Amino acid sequence: MIPEQVLDDQQAVRIEDALTNVSGVAFGGSRGGFDTDFTIRGFDGVPILRDGFRQFGVFGESAPEIANLERIEVLRGPASILYGAIEPGGLINLVTKQPLAEPFYEAQLQLGNRGFISPQIDFSGPLTEDGRLRYRLNALYRNEAPFQDFDRNIERFFVAPTLSWQISDRTDLTLQLEYSDYEGPSSVGLFASGTEIADVPFDLITGEPSDFIETETVNVGYSLEHRFNENWRLRNAFRFNQQDYLSISAAPFFLNGPLLFRALGNRDSFDQNFGVQTNVVGEFSTGSVDHTLLFGVDFNRTELTDFLRVDLINLRPINIFNPVYGTFNGVDVSALPIVINQNTQTNRFGAYLQDQIDILDNLILVAGVRYDTVNQTLINRPNVFVPTATQTVRNNSAWTPRVGIVYQPIPNFALYGSYSRSFTPSPFTDT
């Protein structure tokens, strides 16, 4: 876990900067320069959750903003009991900041090279005299020039208001909203020549200086907790996420001597995620043995529209040692051939049961099981590869068990062992 104090001390700007503190986690780069990819224990495609909710879509979670984070949790190993379809390596969970009971006001300005500037605020406190209604507001603006000579800077605006209401001594409700607007160049990085990176300048643009990405993201939801008594409590949470993505770029396809052949592409995707989680946690005893029982269900629906135009025939070269840009000037991107025109709806349902058994003060057993079912409907509309519309329906389901034991012979030393499985249905089809 990376607490807020470490994030503040490090003055981390990007999530990959903060995760250098965690062993076994490797940054895998960014796709197009706007999102992030991580590897845990050798497994790539690590999902990034926000307050326990995963965002599905074309690119998953876009580059997360770190200013609104209370801490970053890294869970290694299969985690399907609580979170469903997760890669075996583990997951990264971003825990957002919550309203405070005491007034808090913070403003800061970060400055750096390449014209980096990032003013931001973090305000919080009670809205009523009894302190039952509290708020928190995080906001920032960031602008910096890329290390390559693109036509536009990297620019982001982010705002996250949160409202917390203590309805009664036993019931709490939190409402959250996050809005992010990102604009920046589309950079696919350098390329391999044989077994090495091509011997070209690090800041070489392999596409066009005008290549860009724009993405707008909205997250909204609530979290509700009700405590029936000291031993039993109910938690319910809902999240809605919407992401609109647009890019125009000249993507490199292959290298022939000094000439790099590129294809102009235009991608426009729009995805929406609806997620709800409900669980009950109870503590009870059977004789001298203490139990912490967890039962829960979750549901997620993803609706995705993905549209891609690429001219795969009229590839235009550039000399990597003496690049001259502008070969795509005047090309009408709206007239490029359609290579992807898809609509996808995915429904995911899961139910899980887990019991933590305190056999002795220093001996704990955890056992649980989860059931997942995933239904996906993919509609391929006509494009250069699919002359007529097609529809594919897939259903996947699985049981995933988990069992673990912890033995602590002395206070500062513990032995543990565990067995678990992971369930991740493939998102690809043969149509």
Salt bridges, closest charged atoms under 4 A:
GLU4 OE2 - LYS97 NZ 3.78
ASP35 OD2 - ARG31 NH2 2.83
ASP51 OD2 - ARG239 NH2 3.80
GLU61 OE2 - ARG50 NH2 3.78
GLU65 OE1 - ARG142 NH1 3.05
GLU65 OE1 - ARG156 NH1 3.27
GLU70 OE2 - ARG71 NH1 2.79
GLU73 OE2 - ARG71 NE 2.98
ASP122 OD2 - LYS97 NZ 3.11
ASP122 OD2 - ARG136 NH2 2.90
GLU144 OE2 - ARG14 NH2 2.44
GLU144 OE1 - ARG114 NH2 3.45
ASP169 OD1 - ARG132 NH2 3.04
ASP172 OD2 - ARG227 NH1 3.08
GLU178 OE1 - ARG50 NH1 3.18
GLU183 OE1 - ARG152 NH1 3.94
GLU208 OE2 - ARG262 NH1 2.78
GLU214 OE2 - ARG152 NH1 3.42
GLU225 OE2 - ARG227 NH1 3.10
GLU225 OE1 - ARG235 NE 3.46
ASP298 OD1 - ARG370 NH2 2.94
ASP306 OD2 - ARG267 NH2 2.64
ASP355 OD2 - HIS291 ND1 2.87
ASP372 OD2 - ARG370 NE 2.71
